Amino acid sequence: MLIVTSNLNYFDGPSEKNQAFIDGGLFAMSLLYALHFKEIGAIPLNWSYVKSQDQELHKLNEVKPNEKVIMFIGVGYPPSKFRVAASKRRKSKEISFLL
């Protein structure tokens, strides 16, 4: 399990209040691509938390006080064969009014 965080010391003031999530999300996306390239299985896991859960994670000393948790990534080596879910693809006209 990987924990993706952003260091809040690099952001300045309320005008950058969401920048940690943007930068952290972009980093996580690149990390997921890199893991896939190395044939390491990875799954993004969101961190939908309440404040007390975030505080508990920080108390475990897994995350520094100046870091904001962006997400988790589960990692491992997948089996050589496995089944995946597949959804029926709808036609563009069914989901868009612009076409």
Phi and psi in radians as a Rosetta constraint file:
Dihedral C 1 N 2 CA 2 C 2 CIRCULARHARMONIC -1.869 0.35
Dihedral N 2 CA 2 C 2 N 3 CIRCULARHARMONIC 2.537 0.35
Dihedral C 2 N 3 CA 3 C 3 CIRCULARHARMONIC -1.991 0.35
Dihedral N 3 CA 3 C 3 N 4 CIRCULARHARMONIC 2.074 0.35
Dihedral C 3 N 4 CA 4 C 4 CIRCULARHARMONIC -1.635 0.35
Dihedral N 4 CA 4 C 4 N 5 CIRCULARHARMONIC 2.190 0.35
Dihedral C 4 N 5 CA 5 C 5 CIRCULARHARMONIC -2.260 0.35
Dihedral N 5 CA 5 C 5 N 6 CIRCULARHARMONIC 2.885 0.35
Dihedral C 5 N 6 CA 6 C 6 CIRCULARHARMONIC -2.142 0.35
Dihedral N 6 CA 6 C 6 N 7 CIRCULARHARMONIC 2.395 0.35
Dihedral C 6 N 7 CA 7 C 7 CIRCULARHARMONIC -1.423 0.35
Dihedral N 7 CA 7 C 7 N 8 CIRCULARHARMONIC 1.987 0.35
Dihedral C 7 N 8 CA 8 C 8 CIRCULARHARMONIC -1.228 0.35
Dihedral N 8 CA 8 C 8 N 9 CIRCULARHARMONIC -0.243 0.35
Dihedral C 8 N 9 CA 9 C 9 CIRCULARHARMONIC -1.162 0.35
Dihedral N 9 CA 9 C 9 N 10 CIRCULARHARMONIC -0.295 0.35
Dihedral C 9 N 10 CA 10 C 10 CIRCULARHARMONIC -1.580 0.35
Dihedral N 10 CA 10 C 10 N 11 CIRCULARHARMONIC 0.009 0.35
Dihedral C 10 N 11 CA 11 C 11 CIRCULARHARMONIC -2.011 0.35
Dihedral N 11 CA 11 C 11 N 12 CIRCULARHARMONIC 2.542 0.35
Dihedral C 11 N 12 CA 12 C 12 CIRCULARHARMONIC -2.110 0.35
Dihedral N 12 CA 12 C 12 N 13 CIRCULARHARMONIC 1.808 0.35
Dihedral C 12 N 13 CA 13 C 13 CIRCULARHARMONIC 1.363 0.35
Dihedral N 13 CA 13 C 13 N 14 CIRCULARHARMONIC 3.126 0.35
Dihedral C 13 N 14 CA 14 C 14 CIRCULARHARMONIC -1.158 0.35
Dihedral N 14 CA 14 C 14 N 15 CIRCULARHARMONIC -0.361 0.35
Dihedral C 14 N 15 CA 15 C 15 CIRCULARHARMONIC -1.186 0.35
Dihedral N 15 CA 15 C 15 N 16 CIRCULARHARMONIC -0.306 0.35
Dihedral C 15 N 16 CA 16 C 16 CIRCULARHARMONIC -1.996 0.35
Dihedral N 16 CA 16 C 16 N 17 CIRCULARHARMONIC 0.509 0.35
Dihedral C 16 N 17 CA 17 C 17 CIRCULARHARMONIC -1.089 0.35
Dihedral N 17 CA 17 C 17 N 18 CIRCULARHARMONIC -0.483 0.35
Dihedral C 17 N 18 CA 18 C 18 CIRCULARHARMONIC -1.822 0.35
Dihedral N 18 CA 18 C 18 N 19 CIRCULARHARMONIC -0.033 0.35
Dihedral C 18 N 19 CA 19 C 19 CIRCULARHARMONIC -1.086 0.35
Dihedral N 19 CA 19 C 19 N 20 CIRCULARHARMONIC -0.592 0.35
Dihedral C 19 N 20 CA 20 C 20 CIRCULARHARMONIC -1.061 0.35
Dihedral N 20 CA 20 C 20 N 21 CIRCULARHARMONIC -0.666 0.35
Dihedral C 20 N 21 CA 21 C 21 CIRCULARHARMONIC -1.261 0.35
Dihedral N 21 CA 21 C 21 N 22 CIRCULARHARMONIC -0.636 0.35
Dihedral C 21 N 22 CA 22 C 22 CIRCULARHARMONIC -1.174 0.35
Dihedral N 22 CA 22 C 22 N 23 CIRCULARHARMONIC -0.904 0.35
Dihedral C 22 N 23 CA 23 C 23 CIRCULARHARMONIC -1.110 0.35
Dihedral N 23 CA 23 C 23 N 24 CIRCULARHARMONIC -0.750 0.35
Dihedral C 23 N 24 CA 24 C 24 CIRCULARHARMONIC -1.113 0.35
Dihedral N 24 CA 24 C 24 N 25 CIRCULARHARMONIC -0.673 0.35
Dihedral C 24 N 25 CA 25 C 25 CIRCULARHARMONIC -1.160 0.35
Dihedral N 25 CA 25 C 25 N 26 CIRCULARHARMONIC -0.713 0.35
Dihedral C 25 N 26 CA 26 C 26 CIRCULARHARMONIC -1.138 0.35
Dihedral N 26 CA 26 C 26 N 27 CIRCULARHARMONIC -0.715 0.35
Dihedral C 26 N 27 CA 27 C 27 CIRCULARHARMONIC -1.091 0.35
Dihedral N 27 CA 27 C 27 N 28 CIRCULARHARMONIC -0.789 0.35
Dihedral C 27 N 28 CA 28 C 28 CIRCULARHARMONIC -1.054 0.35
Dihedral N 28 CA 28 C 28 N 29 CIRCULARHARMONIC -0.707 0.35
Dihedral C 28 N 29 CA 29 C 29 CIRCULARHARMONIC -1.078 0.35
Dihedral N 29 CA 29 C 29 N 30 CIRCULARHARMONIC -0.779 0.35
Dihedral C 29 N 30 CA 30 C 30 CIRCULARHARMONIC -1.134 0.35
Dihedral N 30 CA 30 C 30 N 31 CIRCULARHARMONIC -0.683 0.35
Dihedral C 30 N 31 CA 31 C 31 CIRCULARHARMONIC -1.116 0.35
Dihedral N 31 CA 31 C 31 N 32 CIRCULARHARMONIC -0.733 0.35
Dihedral C 31 N 32 CA 32 C 32 CIRCULARHARMONIC -1.071 0.35
Dihedral N 32 CA 32 C 32 N 33 CIRCULARHARMONIC -0.739 0.35
Dihedral C 32 N 33 CA 33 C 33 CIRCULARHARMONIC -1.098 0.35
Dihedral N 33 CA 33 C 33 N 34 CIRCULARHARMONIC -0.718 0.35
Dihedral C 33 N 34 CA 34 C 34 CIRCULARHARMONIC -1.135 0.35
Dihedral N 34 CA 34 C 34 N 35 CIRCULARHARMONIC -0.735 0.35
Dihedral C 34 N 35 CA 35 C 35 CIRCULARHARMONIC -1.091 0.35
Dihedral N 35 CA 35 C 35 N 36 CIRCULARHARMONIC -0.750 0.35
Dihedral C 35 N 36 CA 36 C 36 CIRCULARHARMONIC -1.067 0.35
Dihedral N 36 CA 36 C 36 N 37 CIRCULARHARMONIC -0.755 0.35
Dihedral C 36 N 37 CA 37 C 37 CIRCULARHARMONIC -1.035 0.35
Dihedral N 37 CA 37 C 37 N 38 CIRCULARHARMONIC -0.659 0.35
Dihedral C 37 N 38 CA 38 C 38 CIRCULARHARMONIC -1.473 0.35
Dihedral N 38 CA 38 C 38 N 39 CIRCULARHARMONIC 0.155 0.35
Dihedral C 38 N 39 CA 39 C 39 CIRCULARHARMONIC 1.059 0.35
Dihedral N 39 CA 39 C 39 N 40 CIRCULARHARMONIC 0.629 0.35
Dihedral C 39 N 40 CA 40 C 40 CIRCULARHARMONIC -1.817 0.35
Dihedral N 40 CA 40 C 40 N 41 CIRCULARHARMONIC 2.192 0.35
Dihedral C 40 N 41 CA 41 C 41 CIRCULARHARMONIC -1.185 0.35
Dihedral N 41 CA 41 C 41 N 42 CIRCULARHARMONIC 2.423 0.35
Dihedral C 41 N 42 CA 42 C 42 CIRCULARHARMONIC -2.578 0.35
Dihedral N 42 CA 42 C 42 N 43 CIRCULARHARMONIC 2.498 0.35
Dihedral C 42 N 43 CA 43 C 43 CIRCULARHARMONIC -2.378 0.35
Dihedral N 43 CA 43 C 43 N 44 CIRCULARHARMONIC 2.205 0.35
Dihedral C 43 N 44 CA 44 C 44 CIRCULARHARMONIC -1.281 0.35
Dihedral N 44 CA 44 C 44 N 45 CIRCULARHARMONIC 2.372 0.35
Dihedral C 44 N 45 CA 45 C 45 CIRCULARHARMONIC -2.189 0.35
Dihedral N 45 CA 45 C 45 N 46 CIRCULARHARMONIC 2.117 0.35
Dihedral C 45 N 46 CA 46 C 46 CIRCULARHARMONIC -1.278 0.35
Dihedral N 46 CA 46 C 46 N 47 CIRCULARHARMONIC 2.772 0.35
Dihedral C 46 N 47 CA 47 C 47 CIRCULARHARMONIC -2.010 0.35
Dihedral N 47 CA 47 C 47 N 48 CIRCULARHARMONIC 1.285 0.35
Dihedral C 47 N 48 CA 48 C 48 CIRCULARHARMONIC -1.532 0.35
Dihedral N 48 CA 48 C 48 N 49 CIRCULARHARMONIC 1.787 0.35
Dihedral C 48 N 49 CA 49 C 49 CIRCULARHARMONIC -2.184 0.35
Dihedral N 49 CA 49 C 49 N 50 CIRCULARHARMONIC 2.838 0.35
Dihedral C 49 N 50 CA 50 C 50 CIRCULARHARMONIC -1.797 0.35
Dihedral N 50 CA 50 C 50 N 51 CIRCULARHARMONIC 2.798 0.35
Dihedral C 50 N 51 CA 51 C 51 CIRCULARHARMONIC -0.940 0.35
Dihedral N 51 CA 51 C 51 N 52 CIRCULARHARMONIC -0.699 0.35
Dihedral C 51 N 52 CA 52 C 52 CIRCULARHARMONIC -1.118 0.35
Dihedral N 52 CA 52 C 52 N 53 CIRCULARHARMONIC -0.622 0.35
Dihedral C 52 N 53 CA 53 C 53 CIRCULARHARMONIC -1.169 0.35
Dihedral N 53 CA 53 C 53 N 54 CIRCULARHARMONIC -0.718 0.35
Dihedral C 53 N 54 CA 54 C 54 CIRCULARHARMONIC -1.114 0.35
Dihedral N 54 CA 54 C 54 N 55 CIRCULARHARMONIC -0.733 0.35
Dihedral C 54 N 55 CA 55 C 55 CIRCULARHARMONIC -1.109 0.35
Dihedral N 55 CA 55 C 55 N 56 CIRCULARHARMONIC -0.703 0.35
Dihedral C 55 N 56 CA 56 C 56 CIRCULARHARMONIC -1.101 0.35
Dihedral N 56 CA 56 C 56 N 57 CIRCULARHARMONIC -0.709 0.35
Dihedral C 56 N 57 CA 57 C 57 CIRCULARHARMONIC -1.091 0.35
Dihedral N 57 CA 57 C 57 N 58 CIRCULARHARMONIC -0.724 0.35
Dihedral C 57 N 58 CA 58 C 58 CIRCULARHARMONIC -1.165 0.35
Dihedral N 58 CA 58 C 58 N 59 CIRCULARHARMONIC -0.619 0.35
Dihedral C 58 N 59 CA 59 C 59 CIRCULARHARMONIC -1.130 0.35
Dihedral N 59 CA 59 C 59 N 60 CIRCULARHARMONIC -0.480 0.35
Dihedral C 59 N 60 CA 60 C 60 CIRCULARHARMONIC -1.265 0.35
Dihedral N 60 CA 60 C 60 N 61 CIRCULARHARMONIC -0.061 0.35
Dihedral C 60 N 61 CA 61 C 61 CIRCULARHARMONIC 1.105 0.35
Dihedral N 61 CA 61 C 61 N 62 CIRCULARHARMONIC 0.372 0.35
Dihedral C 61 N 62 CA 62 C 62 CIRCULARHARMONIC -1.427 0.35
Dihedral N 62 CA 62 C 62 N 63 CIRCULARHARMONIC -0.431 0.35
Dihedral C 62 N 63 CA 63 C 63 CIRCULARHARMONIC -2.279 0.35
Dihedral N 63 CA 63 C 63 N 64 CIRCULARHARMONIC 2.273 0.35
Dihedral C 63 N 64 CA 64 C 64 CIRCULARHARMONIC -1.196 0.35
Dihedral N 64 CA 64 C 64 N 65 CIRCULARHARMONIC 2.676 0.35
Dihedral C 64 N 65 CA 65 C 65 CIRCULARHARMONIC -1.026 0.35
Dihedral N 65 CA 65 C 65 N 66 CIRCULARHARMONIC -0.518 0.35
Dihedral C 65 N 66 CA 66 C 66 CIRCULARHARMONIC -1.544 0.35
Dihedral N 66 CA 66 C 66 N 67 CIRCULARHARMONIC 0.131 0.35
Dihedral C 66 N 67 CA 67 C 67 CIRCULARHARMONIC -1.878 0.35
Dihedral N 67 CA 67 C 67 N 68 CIRCULARHARMONIC 2.481 0.35
Dihedral C 67 N 68 CA 68 C 68 CIRCULARHARMONIC -1.841 0.35
Dihedral N 68 CA 68 C 68 N 69 CIRCULARHARMONIC 2.207 0.35
Dihedral C 68 N 69 CA 69 C 69 CIRCULARHARMONIC -1.268 0.35
Dihedral N 69 CA 69 C 69 N 70 CIRCULARHARMONIC 2.227 0.35
Dihedral C 69 N 70 CA 70 C 70 CIRCULARHARMONIC -1.702 0.35
Dihedral N 70 CA 70 C 70 N 71 CIRCULARHARMONIC -0.834 0.35
Dihedral C 70 N 71 CA 71 C 71 CIRCULARHARMONIC -2.978 0.35
Dihedral N 71 CA 71 C 71 N 72 CIRCULARHARMONIC 2.997 0.35
Dihedral C 71 N 72 CA 72 C 72 CIRCULARHARMONIC -1.951 0.35
Dihedral N 72 CA 72 C 72 N 73 CIRCULARHARMONIC 2.731 0.35
Dihedral C 72 N 73 CA 73 C 73 CIRCULARHARMONIC -2.324 0.35
Dihedral N 73 CA 73 C 73 N 74 CIRCULARHARMONIC 2.092 0.35
Dihedral C 73 N 74 CA 74 C 74 CIRCULARHARMONIC -1.423 0.35
Dihedral N 74 CA 74 C 74 N 75 CIRCULARHARMONIC 2.341 0.35
Dihedral C 74 N 75 CA 75 C 75 CIRCULARHARMONIC -2.280 0.35
Dihedral N 75 CA 75 C 75 N 76 CIRCULARHARMONIC 2.708 0.35
Dihedral C 75 N 76 CA 76 C 76 CIRCULARHARMONIC 2.971 0.35
Dihedral N 76 CA 76 C 76 N 77 CIRCULARHARMONIC 3.104 0.35
Dihedral C 76 N 77 CA 77 C 77 CIRCULARHARMONIC -1.709 0.35
Dihedral N 77 CA 77 C 77 N 78 CIRCULARHARMONIC 2.133 0.35
Dihedral C 77 N 78 CA 78 C 78 CIRCULARHARMONIC -1.311 0.35
Dihedral N 78 CA 78 C 78 N 79 CIRCULARHARMONIC 2.731 0.35
Dihedral C 78 N 79 CA 79 C 79 CIRCULARHARMONIC -1.151 0.35
Dihedral N 79 CA 79 C 79 N 80 CIRCULARHARMONIC 2.825 0.35
Dihedral C 79 N 80 CA 80 C 80 CIRCULARHARMONIC -1.180 0.35
Dihedral N 80 CA 80 C 80 N 81 CIRCULARHARMONIC -0.509 0.35
Dihedral C 80 N 81 CA 81 C 81 CIRCULARHARMONIC -2.275 0.35
Dihedral N 81 CA 81 C 81 N 82 CIRCULARHARMONIC 2.393 0.35
Dihedral C 81 N 82 CA 82 C 82 CIRCULARHARMONIC -2.789 0.35
Dihedral N 82 CA 82 C 82 N 83 CIRCULARHARMONIC 2.824 0.35
Dihedral C 82 N 83 CA 83 C 83 CIRCULARHARMONIC -1.738 0.35
Dihedral N 83 CA 83 C 83 N 84 CIRCULARHARMONIC 2.543 0.35
Dihedral C 83 N 84 CA 84 C 84 CIRCULARHARMONIC -2.205 0.35
Dihedral N 84 CA 84 C 84 N 85 CIRCULARHARMONIC 2.653 0.35
Dihedral C 84 N 85 CA 85 C 85 CIRCULARHARMONIC -1.304 0.35
Dihedral N 85 CA 85 C 85 N 86 CIRCULARHARMONIC 2.553 0.35
Dihedral C 85 N 86 CA 86 C 86 CIRCULARHARMONIC -2.371 0.35
Dihedral N 86 CA 86 C 86 N 87 CIRCULARHARMONIC 2.375 0.35
Dihedral C 86 N 87 CA 87 C 87 CIRCULARHARMONIC -1.856 0.35
Dihedral N 87 CA 87 C 87 N 88 CIRCULARHARMONIC 2.516 0.35
Dihedral C 87 N 88 CA 88 C 88 CIRCULARHARMONIC -1.136 0.35
Dihedral N 88 CA 88 C 88 N 89 CIRCULARHARMONIC 2.301 0.35
Dihedral C 88 N 89 CA 89 C 89 CIRCULARHARMONIC -1.476 0.35
Dihedral N 89 CA 89 C 89 N 90 CIRCULARHARMONIC 2.274 0.35
Dihedral C 89 N 90 CA 90 C 90 CIRCULARHARMONIC -1.594 0.35
Dihedral N 90 CA 90 C 90 N 91 CIRCULARHARMONIC 2.700 0.35
Dihedral C 90 N 91 CA 91 C 91 CIRCULARHARMONIC -1.263 0.35
Dihedral N 91 CA 91 C 91 N 92 CIRCULARHARMONIC 2.645 0.35
Dihedral C 91 N 92 CA 92 C 92 CIRCULARHARMONIC -0.960 0.35
Dihedral N 92 CA 92 C 92 N 93 CIRCULARHARMONIC -0.674 0.35
Dihedral C 92 N 93 CA 93 C 93 CIRCULARHARMONIC -1.115 0.35
Dihedral N 93 CA 93 C 93 N 94 CIRCULARHARMONIC -0.438 0.35
Dihedral C 93 N 94 CA 94 C 94 CIRCULARHARMONIC -1.327 0.35
Dihedral N 94 CA 94 C 94 N 95 CIRCULARHARMONIC -0.407 0.35
Dihedral C 94 N 95 CA 95 C 95 CIRCULARHARMONIC -2.041 0.35
Dihedral N 95 CA 95 C 95 N 96 CIRCULARHARMONIC -0.053 0.35
Dihedral C 95 N 96 CA 96 C 96 CIRCULARHARMONIC -2.375 0.35
Dihedral N 96 CA 96 C 96 N 97 CIRCULARHARMONIC 2.418 0.35
Dihedral C 96 N 97 CA 97 C 97 CIRCULARHARMONIC -1.610 0.35
Dihedral N 97 CA 97 C 97 N 98 CIRCULARHARMONIC -0.130 0.35
Dihedral C 97 N 98 CA 98 C 98 CIRCULARHARMONIC -1.511 0.35
Dihedral N 98 CA 98 C 98 N 99 CIRCULARHARMONIC -0.315 0.35
